[in-house]
């Protein structure tokens, strides 16, 4: 055989094998994960903030996204929610590419987001805030699933007519999480849920998240800097540094020291 032709055949065969490998990875991702991120690049103006982010969020798990301030954690979550648009890469929700979709579409497709600072409506009552969560549902339910919400957050049952702005910070955080759950999401995303919250309510939130995980029908993405809280409940970790994923693995695979090196300056 002509040597040059042999080289061409070898190159073509290598490309075919790579394509088959990529297809296999893609199918595994679609089957086994609730959310897949591939090659995500995000800019603010001309400044590159996120670079080549890859993530596979296992279905039914609690996944902690951690890192120092300013490494891109909130930018990543806002991009997943459609509040920011990437210049490159793809986001798949339950195997469906949602990269170009609006935040409203993503909410109705199963993504629910509790942002840093909670963003409840201070001039609406607790009940009215919860009612807003119904907008994300696709099953036509028009009444609150009170058994679910008030079993998880009994303090809210006694405050239904109280204005959201009159709640403590911890109570507002519970309200924000409850409102997100009213929408019956597949994935609940929490951005710094323990920030500024008293320890007793942090424990309440921890118990709620563990309970939701144990039920097995909800995936939780937790953006957090409080190591002890994340270590207590997370199944998987993504550690970010300088706009990229520096380390990832299961809770059993990663040592405390390997995680903490990305949390301290």
C-alpha positions in Angstrom: 0.0 0.0 0.0 1.2 3.5 -0.7 2.7 5.0 2.5 0.9 8.3 2.1 -2.4 6.6 1.6 -1.8 4.5 4.7 -1.3 7.7 6.7 -4.6 9.2 5.4 -6.5 6.0 6.3 -4.9 6.0 9.8 -6.0 9.7 10.3 -9.6 9.0 9.1 -9.8 6.0 11.3 -8.6 8.0 14.3 -11.2 10.7 13.6 -13.9 8.0 13.4 -12.9 6.5 16.7 -12.9 10.0 18.4 -16.4 10.7 17.0 -17.7 7.3 18.3 -16.1 8.2 21.7 -17.7 11.6 21.8 -21.1 10.0 20.9 -20.7 7.5 23.7 -19.9 10.3 26.2 -22.8 12.3 25.0 -25.2 9.4 25.4 -23.9 8.6 28.9 -24.4 12.2 29.9 -27.9 12.3 28.6 -28.9 9.1 30.3 -27.2 9.5 33.7 -27.2 13.2 34.4 -29.9 15.8 35.1 -27.7 18.7 33.8 -24.7 18.7 31.5 -22.4 21.6 30.7 -19.9 21.3 27.9 -17.2 23.8 26.9 -18.9 26.8 28.5 -17.2 30.2 27.8 -18.8 33.4 29.3 -17.6 36.9 28.9 -18.4 40.3 30.5 -17.7 42.6 27.6 -14.3 41.5 26.4 -13.3 40.0 29.7 -13.3 36.2 29.8 -15.0 35.1 33.1 -15.7 31.4 32.6 -13.4 29.3 30.5 -14.2 25.8 29.1 -16.5 24.7 31.9 -17.5 21.0 31.8 -20.0 19.6 34.4 -22.1 16.5 34.8 -24.7 16.9 37.5 -26.0 13.5 38.6 -29.7 13.0 38.9 -31.0 13.1 42.5 -27.7 14.2 44.0 -26.6 17.3 45.9 -23.7 18.9 44.1 -21.7 21.7 45.7 -20.0 24.3 43.6 -17.4 26.0 45.7 -14.5 28.4 45.4 -13.2 31.7 46.6 -15.0 35.0 46.0 -14.8 36.2 42.3 -13.9 32.8 40.7 -17.2 32.8 38.6 -19.6 30.7 40.6 -22.6 33.0 40.4 -21.7 33.8 36.7 -22.0 30.0 36.1 -25.3 29.7 37.8 -26.7 32.8 36.0 -25.6 31.3 32.7 -27.3 28.0 33.5 -30.5 29.9 34.3 -30.3 31.9 31.0 -29.7 35.3 32.7 -26.3 35.4 30.9 -25.6 34.1 27.4 -22.3 32.2 26.7 -20.2 32.8 23.7 -19.4 29.1 23.5 -20.5 25.8 24.8 -23.7 24.0 25.5 -26.1 23.4 28.4 -28.3 20.3 28.4 -31.2 19.8 30.8 -32.5 16.2 30.9 -30.7 15.7 27.6 -32.3 18.7 25.8 -30.1 21.5 24.7 -31.4 24.7 26.4 -28.4 27.0 25.6 -30.4 29.5 23.6 -33.6 29.4 25.7 -35.0 32.1 27.9 -35.1 32.0 31.7 -38.9 31.5 31.6 -38.5 28.5 29.3 -35.8 27.0 31.6 -38.0 27.5 34.7 -40.9 25.7 33.1 -38.5 23.0 31.9 -37.5 22.2 35.5 -34.8 24.6 36.7 -35.5 26.6 39.8 -33.2 29.3 41.2 -32.8 30.8 44.7 -30.4 33.7 44.1 -27.9 35.2 46.5 -29.9 37.7 48.6 -33.1 35.7 48.2 -35.1 38.3 46.3 -38.4 37.6 47.9 -41.1 40.3 47.4 -41.1 42.5 50.5 -44.5 44.1 49.9 -46.2 40.8 49.3 -47.4 38.4 52.0 -45.7 35.0 52.6 -48.7 33.4 50.9 -48.6 35.7 47.9 -44.8 35.1 47.5 -45.5 31.3 47.5 -48.3 31.7 45.0 -45.8 33.2 42.5 -44.0 29.8 42.5 -47.0 28.3 40.8 -46.2 30.2 37.6 -43.4 27.7 36.8 -45.6 24.6 37.0 -46.6 22.8 33.9 -49.3 20.6 35.5 -51.9 23.3 35.8 -52.0 23.3 39.6 -53.4 26.6 40.9 -53.3 25.9 44.7 -50.3 25.7 46.9 -49.1 22.2 47.8 -49.4 23.1 51.5 -48.6 19.7 52.8 -45.2 19.8 51.2 -44.4 23.4 51.9 -45.6 23.7 55.5 -44.2 20.2 56.5 -40.8 21.3 55.3 -41.1 24.9 56.7 -43.6 24.9 59.5 -42.6 28.5 60.5 -44.1 29.7 57.3 -47.5 28.3 58.2 -47.8 30.7 61.1 -46.7 33.7 58.9 -48.9 33.3 55.8 -50.3 36.8 56.1 -47.1 38.5 57.2 -45.3 40.7 54.7 -42.1 39.2 53.3 -40.1 42.3 54.2 -41.0 41.8 57.9 -39.4 38.4 58.1 -35.9 37.8 59.5 -33.1 36.9 57.0 -33.4 33.3 57.8 -37.1 33.2 57.4 -36.8 35.0 54.1 -34.4 32.3 53.0 -36.8 29.6 54.0 -39.5 31.4 52.0 -37.3 31.7 49.0 -36.6 28.0 49.0 -40.2 27.2 49.6 -41.3 29.4 46.7 -38.8 27.6 44.4 -40.2 24.2 45.5 -43.7 25.3 44.7 -42.8 25.2 41.1 -42.1 21.4 41.3 -38.6 21.7 39.8 -36.3 18.9 38.6 -33.3 20.9 39.7 -33.1 23.3 42.6 -30.2 25.8 42.4 -29.2 27.6 45.7 -26.7 30.5 45.6 -25.1 31.0 49.0 -28.2 29.9 51.1 -26.3 30.1 54.4 -25.0 33.7 53.9 -26.0 35.8 56.9 -28.2 33.1 58.4 -28.3 32.2 62.0 -27.0 28.7 62.9 -30.3 27.2 64.0 -31.9 28.1 60.6 -28.9 26.8 58.7 -29.5 23.5 60.5 -33.2 23.6 59.5 -32.2 24.2 55.8 -29.7 21.4 56.0 -32.4 19.0 57.2 -34.8 20.1 54.5 -32.2 19.5 51.8 -31.2 16.1 53.1 -34.9 15.2 53.3 -35.5 16.3 49.7 -32.4 14.3 48.5 -33.6 11.2 50.4 -36.9 11.4 48.5 -34.8 10.9 45.4 -36.8 13.0 43.0 -34.8 16.3 43.1 -31.3 17.3 42.0 -29.8 20.2 44.1 -26.9 22.4 43.0 -25.5 24.3 46.0 -23.2 27.3 45.5 -21.6 27.7 48.9 -18.5 28.9 50.8 -19.4 27.4 54.2 -17.3 24.3 54.1 -18.9 22.4 57.0 -22.4 22.9 55.6 -21.5 21.7 52.2 -19.4 18.8 53.5 -22.3 17.6 55.6 -24.8 17.2 52.7 -23.1 17.2 49.3 -22.6 14.0 47.2 -20.3 15.7 44.7 -18.0 18.7 44.5 -16.9 21.1 41.8 -14.1 23.4 42.9 -13.7 26.5 40.8 -10.6 28.7 40.5 -10.0 31.6 38.1 -13.1 30.9 36.0 -12.6 27.2 35.4 -13.2 23.9 37.2 -10.0 23.1 39.0 -11.1 20.0 40.8 -14.2 17.8 40.9 -15.2 14.5 42.4 -17.5 12.6 44.8 -17.5 13.4 48.5 -15.8 10.1 49.2 -13.0 10.8 46.7 -12.0 14.3 47.8 -10.3 15.0 51.1 -11.1 18.0 53.3 -7.7 19.4 52.5 -8.1 19.1 48.7 -11.4 21.0 48.9 -10.2 23.7 51.4 -7.2 24.6 49.2 -9.7 26.3 46.9 -11.6 28.1 49.6 -8.8 29.9 51.4 -6.6 32.7 50.2 
